Amino acid sequence: MTADRDGAGSADRDNRGYEMKQSDQSSKMRRLPKLKRININSELELEVWLSKNADQEESVVVVTHTDVSHRKYVGREQIAAILKKHGWKSGSSYNVGSSSLRAGVISKAV
């Protein structure tokens, strides 16, 4: 484990080099599941990926920016609406790196 920039808390890196932060609500480290990761930089990119992978049965991890002012930001509400439209749902969320990225598990709605 390594110290955060501000010295508070702790972080660890997963097998792809993403820094994982310890949650304030839990003393346990939440690690990203070992699933395929999809980087989403726009609502259109998510729409296209879901359309191209309509037959996908396995869950995946969607990685997005958390900063509203970032040009590649896609909000949770937009993601949820797009997922619902395509018959998918969101699951657990994770902070990735320096918290400028977030990851969320998505899967087909049952």
ROPA-775481 format. One record per residue (C-alpha): residue number from 1; x, y, z. Coordinates in nm, 3 decimals, always signed. Each point is the difference from the previous one (the first is absolute). Example, Ala and Ser with C-alpha at 12.3 -4.5 7.8 and 13.67 -1.06 7.14 Angstrom:
BEGIN
   k       X       Y       Z
   1  +1.230  -0.450  +0.780
   2  +0.137  +0.344  -0.066
This chain:
BEGIN
   k       X       Y       Z
   1  +0.000  +0.000  +0.000
   2  +0.108  +0.356  -0.067
   3  -0.101  +0.328  +0.160
   4  -0.245  +0.231  -0.174
   5  +0.123  +0.340  -0.118
   6  -0.147  +0.169  +0.306
   7  +0.135  -0.271  +0.231
   8  -0.347  -0.108  +0.113
   9  -0.122  -0.351  -0.062
  10  +0.173  -0.259  -0.208
  11  -0.001  -0.130  -0.354
  12  +0.097  -0.310  -0.190
  13  +0.037  -0.074  -0.370
  14  -0.188  -0.265  -0.190
  15  +0.154  -0.218  -0.269
  16  -0.046  +0.274  -0.264
  17  +0.167  +0.273  +0.204
  18  -0.319  +0.175  +0.114
  19  +0.040  +0.139  +0.349
  20  -0.279  -0.122  +0.226
  21  -0.106  +0.217  +0.295
  22  -0.131  -0.122  +0.331
  23  -0.360  +0.105  +0.061
  24  -0.078  +0.227  +0.293
  25  -0.310  -0.209  +0.076
  26  +0.189  -0.329  +0.024
  27  +0.331  -0.112  +0.137
  28  +0.023  -0.262  -0.273
  29  +0.161  +0.077  -0.335
  30  -0.250  -0.035  -0.283
  31  +0.176  -0.136  -0.303
  32  -0.133  +0.017  -0.350
  33  -0.123  -0.336  -0.119
  34  +0.207  -0.167  -0.270
  35  -0.231  +0.083  -0.288
  36  +0.050  +0.155  -0.341
  37  +0.039  +0.379  +0.032
  38  -0.160  +0.247  -0.236
  39  +0.116  +0.365  +0.004
  40  -0.293  +0.230  -0.074
  41  +0.075  +0.358  -0.107
  42  -0.347  +0.100  -0.118
  43  -0.361  -0.108  +0.005
  44  +0.033  -0.092  -0.368
  45  +0.292  -0.236  +0.073
  46  -0.212  -0.183  +0.258
  47  -0.296  -0.019  -0.242
  48  +0.224  -0.140  -0.275
  49  +0.166  -0.256  +0.229
  50  -0.336  -0.123  +0.133
  51  -0.141  -0.024  -0.354
  52  +0.301  -0.193  -0.128
  53  -0.003  -0.231  +0.303
  54  -0.374  -0.064  +0.030
  55  +0.064  -0.375  +0.032
  56  +0.257  +0.045  +0.277
  57  -0.099  -0.209  +0.302
  58  +0.298  +0.068  +0.229
  59  +0.018  +0.304  +0.226
  60  +0.260  +0.266  -0.084
  61  +0.154  +0.296  +0.179
  62  -0.066  +0.345  -0.148
  63  +0.266  +0.262  +0.082
  64  -0.094  +0.370  -0.019
  65  +0.125  +0.338  +0.123
  66  -0.145  +0.142  +0.324
  67  +0.076  +0.369  -0.060
  68  -0.308  +0.173  -0.141
  69  +0.219  +0.257  -0.175
  70  +0.208  -0.266  -0.177
  71  -0.075  -0.017  -0.373
  72  -0.037  -0.380  +0.023
  73  -0.241  +0.005  +0.297
  74  -0.311  -0.217  -0.020
  75  -0.234  +0.028  +0.298
  76  -0.149  -0.288  +0.194
  77  -0.352  +0.105  -0.097
  78  +0.086  -0.004  -0.371
  79  +0.170  -0.338  +0.035
  80  -0.298  -0.145  +0.189
  81  -0.246  +0.123  -0.265
  82  +0.207  -0.143  -0.285
  83  +0.045  -0.333  +0.179
  84  -0.373  -0.027  +0.066
  85  -0.078  +0.076  -0.365
  86  +0.225  -0.290  -0.107
  87  -0.117  -0.247  +0.267
  88  +0.304  +0.035  +0.227
  89  +0.034  +0.109  +0.363
  90  +0.276  +0.149  +0.212
  91  +0.147  -0.167  +0.306
  92  +0.283  +0.079  +0.240
  93  +0.208  +0.315  -0.049
  94  +0.370  +0.047  +0.072
  95  +0.244  +0.291  +0.014
  96  +0.290  -0.049  -0.237
  97  +0.336  +0.174  +0.008
  98  +0.006  +0.340  +0.161
  99  -0.382  +0.002  +0.013
 100  -0.012  +0.179  -0.335
 101  -0.143  -0.321  -0.142
 102  -0.280  -0.223  +0.116
 103  -0.080  -0.353  -0.101
 104  -0.334  -0.173  +0.013
 105  -0.100  -0.357  -0.066
 106  -0.279  -0.031  -0.257
 107  -0.194  -0.311  -0.091
 108  -0.307  -0.110  -0.193
 109  -0.320  +0.070  +0.191
 110  -0.175  -0.320  +0.105
